[in-house]
Amino acid sequence: MTFQQGGQFEGGRVQTRRGGGRGRGVAIGGGVGGLVVVLLVALLGGDPTQLLSGDGGGGTEEQGVIAACDAEQANSQRECRLNATIEALDTYWTDALPAAGVAVSPEQVQPGVVSFDQATSTGCGQASSSTGPFYCPPDRTIYLDLGFYDLLSSQYGASGGSLAEMYVVAHEYGHHIQQLTGVFDRTDRSGTGDDSDSVRVELQADCYAGLWAGHAATTEDPQTGVTYLEPISQTELADALSAAAAVGDDHIQQQSGGGVNPDSWTHGSSEQRQRWFTTGYEQGTLGACDTFAAATL
């Protein structure tokens, strides 16, 4: 994915936290097996309150913000890319929600965003890098360690690429949209299974990520009048779909060396995640992302 030449992105939107300590709250064993447990519960936006602890970390945390940057930096540097992606998501959803009849202010639309390493405190408890990216409903904030993107490729076989990284962020942002629209209040996210509310919530967030991506090349920065992104290439789209497949429940179960058990799913299969991202990308409406009205997923 390429940010449009001439783009300028304000700083201060994304908070940074560095050197947060050991992250004692995530008492999960090392290796693929331990990480799989974490991912199945919290990866890409599940409710991590069952996993995280209120215990503090073991170090001193340095806090800051991602500085202003331009399109060239966003295309080459992960921190700037995160900042630019959040700005593009802010702009899109600030317009899209009222257009769909959802009465929210611009301030409500925009979630908090924290980029951290090692460990940090959240409204859901203490998180560590092994938790994976997630959205915390109590403090309405997205948390992620940018090193996760390397793991997504090296451990789970995603092809990488900038749109794959943006997909992760847009998915988490999609959970914030669900918070605003009452989806979290109306659903039982404690259940499992390939037709559970948990899976429907996650697939809807995938669809919202595709929805944003489909509009990103025509969404203009109100400050500059420049569209945020150049049109998505087929290679970039394939990268996003590869990331969606990499975090499918069936793929993670296969990677762990066990059998595929749909009864334990919380996020959906690789095929489902790809298909619902594509649905949002191609159909381009919030209504198309109503996974709860779908007879089959």
HELIX and SHEET records of a PDB file:
HELIX    1   1 GLY A   31  ALA A   42  1                                  12    
HELIX    2   2 PRO A   48  GLN A   50  5                                   3    
HELIX    3   3 ALA A   71  ALA A   74  1                                   4    
HELIX    4   4 ARG A   78  ALA A   99  1                                  22    
HELIX    5   5 PRO A  106  VAL A  109  1                                   4    
HELIX    6   6 SER A  129  THR A  131  5                                   3    
HELIX    7   7 PHE A  148  SER A  154  1                                   7    
HELIX    8   8 SER A  162  THR A  181  1                                  20    
HELIX    9   9 VAL A  183  ARG A  186  1                                   4    
HELIX   10  10 ASP A  197  ALA A  216  1                                  20    
HELIX   11  11 GLN A  234  ALA A  246  1                                  13    
HELIX   12  12 ASP A  249  GLN A  255  1                                   7    
HELIX   13  13 PRO A  262  SER A  264  5                                   3    
HELIX   14  14 SER A  270  GLN A  283  1                                  14    
HELIX   15  15 GLY A  287  CYS A  289  5                                   3    
SHEET    1   A 2 GLN A   8  PHE A   9  0                                        
SHEET    2   A 2 CYS A  69  ASP A  70 -1                                        
SHEET    1   B 5 GLU A  62  VAL A  65  0                                        
SHEET    2   B 5 GLN A  15  ARG A  18 -1                                        
SHEET    3   B 5 GLY A 112  PHE A 116  1                                        
SHEET    4   B 5 THR A 141  LEU A 144  1                                        
SHEET    5   B 5 PHE A 134  CYS A 136 -1                                        
SHEET    1   C 2 ALA A 119  THR A 122  0                                        
SHEET    2   C 2 GLY A 125  SER A 128 -1                                        
END                                                                             
